[in-house]
């Protein structure tokens, strides 16, 4: 990973879309700081699309799409996209197996029985597709072996499982953050996804599909904390963590645009 200051001017000049994770990328200690919120507005005011790409639930994403400075919101690790278009909410959903809900209930019961200290995420009630297991958001942080055990149980049932900075998210269905962004771009943004004219900003293992596909992907400083869990790292890294790191990335991009 190279410092964000080394992202070339020519790359910055052609970036027209910023895709970004939320937790520990836009946020610091669970809150979006003023620096990141202003950076989102600065990007939009400069004519850059801002797309939130998160593991957070449908209920949250509906609100984010309505009230945040965002062009669109991809939620539950790619299960759907919400976007306000001409004052109305547009929604795009991925298919999922009919038995998904019952299988996730079985997984939930086994995880809670087999992994002491974890719990179902507090935002689970607002989810449409996945099961989120909290390993450090509202519980004391679990050790690596416990997190790996949660992933193992999901996979035993044939589910996809991804580790974020706070949750293990598991689901049934052939989608992830990257596939959703490819699917939603023509519908919600009006153009095909061109990764050479975009960047993705993230911090955790569930962002690896995006780090892999986006040659100009960026990480906030805390991406280093989970680097050993990632097969691919972003091309660039900000000096600061969370909100301030996101703001640094946006500021660098905007400073090289006419």
N, C-alpha and C positions, 0 to 999 in steps of 0.2 A: 504494500500500500504506500502510495506517495502522498505527501502533504497536499491538501486541496490547493494551496498556492501554486502548485505545479500543473494544475489543469490548464492546458493551452488556451490562449485567447480565441483561437479559431473554433475550438470545441465549445467554449462558453457562448460564442456568438450564434451558434446554430441550435442551441438547446431551446426547444419550444414547449417541452412538457417536463415537469418535475413530478415524479412519482415518489411518494414518501410513506414509510411506516409511521405509526403514531407512538406507541409506548416506548419510552426511553430513546426515541429519536426526535419526535416533536416535543415530548414531555421530559421534565426533570423532576424526579421524586413524585411522579404521578400527576403533575400539573403542566399544562402548556404555558410556558413563560411568555412574557410580553415580547421577547426577542424573536421567538419562533412565530408567534401570531402575526407580528408586524412583517416578518419576512415573507409569510404567505401572501399578505396583501401587496407587498412590494413586487413579488413575482407576478401576480395577477395584473397589477397596474402596468407592468412592463410588457404585457401581452403573452405571458407564459402560463400555460395550463398547469394547475396544481391538482394532483389526484392522490387522495389518501388511500393507502393500501394496508389493511390492518387485519388482525385476527379478532378484533372486537365484534360484538354481536349486532344483529339486524336492528334491534331497537336503538342502539347508540348510533348506528350508521344512518338511519333515517333522520335523526336530529342533526348529525354532522352535515349531511347533504343539504339540509334545509337552511342551516344557520351559520355554518362555518365558511370562511373564504376558500372554498374548494370547488373545482369544476365537476368532480365526481368522487364517489367513495366506493372502493372495493372492500367488502367485508368478509368476515369469517374465513380468512385465508383463500379467498377466491370463489366463494359460494355464490356471490351476487354482486351487482353494482347498482348503486342508486345515484341519480343525478337530477337536479332541478333543471328543467328545460322549458323556457317560456312560462314560468310560474307554476308548472305542474311537475310532480315527481314521476320520473321514468325509472323503471326497474327491469333488471335483466338477471335471471336466475340460471344456475347450472342444474342439470338433472341429477337425481340421486336415487339409489335403490329404495324400493318400497319398505324393505325390512330394516332400514337404517336406524329408525328411532328405537325399535325394540332391541337391536344389537347394542346400541349405545347405552341403554339402561343396564344391560348385562355387564358391559365394560365398567360402567360407573360403580356398580356394586362390587365387582372384583377389585378394582383399584382401591376403593376406600377400605376394603378388608385387608388387602395385601401390602399397602404402603402407608404406614403410620405417619401422621403429621400433615398429609395433604388434605385438601377438601375440594369440592366442586366450586368453581369460580363464582364469585358473588354476582357476576353478570349473566349467569347461565339462563336465568329466567327469560332473558331477552334474545336468546339465540334461536335461529331457525334451522341450522344444519348440523352444528358440531357439538362436541362435549369438550368443555375446557376444565382442566384440573389445575388448581392453583398450587404452585410450589414455592412461591415467595412474595406474592402480592399482599395477601392479608393473613398469611401464616408465617411462622419463623422459617427461614430458608432451609429447604431440604438439601441433603448432600447429593452428590452426582449419582451415586448408585441408586438412590431412591427415584430420581428423575428418570434414569435409564429404565428402571423397573416399570414405571408408568408407561413409557413408550413401548416396552416389550409387551405389556398386556394389550394395548391397542392393536399392535401388529399381530398378536396371536389370533385375533378375531378377523384379521384381514383389513383392518382400518388403516388409513393413512394417519400418521402422527407426526407433528412438528413441534419443536421446542421454540418458544419465544423467550423473551427476557423474564416473563412472569408466569406463564402457563405452559402446559402441554395441551395442545389442541388436537383432537382426533375426529375424523369424519369418514364417511363412505361416499365415494363419488370421484370421478376422474377430473379433478381440478386442483389448482394451486394458485398462488398469487400471479404467476407469470401467465398461465393459460387464461385467467380471467382478464388480465390487462390486454392480451391479444384479442380476446373476444369482444370486449367492451369498446375498444377504441373506435372502430367504424360506426358503432351504434350511438355511443355517448359523446364522442369527440368529433366525429365526422371525418375521420381519416384513419388509415391503417397505422398500426404501431410501427414507428421507425426508431429503433433503439439508438441509432447514431445521432438522432436529433433530440435525445431525451437523456435524463439521468434518473437514477433511483437512489434514495437515501434510506439507509437502514442500520440495524445494529445487532441482529441475532440470527440463529440458525435457520429460522423459517423464512429468512430473506435470501437464502442461497440461490433459489431459482432465478431471482431478480439479479443478484450479483453476477450470476453466470451469463445471463443474456444481455445485460447492459454493459457495453465496454467502458462507459464513463460513470459507472456506479460509484457512489460515495458512502462512507461510513462516518457516523459521529464517533468521537474518541472511544466511547465505551464498547464499540465493536470488538476491540482488542480483548476484552474480558472473556469472550466466548469464541475466540478465533480457533481454538483447538477443536471445536465441534463443527467447524465449517470446512467443506471441501473446496470452496472458492471464496475468496475475500474481495471486497470492493477495490477498484483501481485507486481510489483516493480516500484520504481520511482527514477529518477536521481536527484541529487542536483541542477543541472543547467537547464536553459530553452533552448529550440530550439537546434541549432547546437551543442553547448557545452554539453548539456544533452545527445544527441545522441552519441557524441564522448565518453562521460563517460561510457555509457552502453557498447559500443563496446570494450573499453579498459578493462573493468572489465571482459567481456567474454574472451577476448584474453589472459588476464593475467593468466587464469586458464586452458589454453590448453597447451598440451605438445609441 
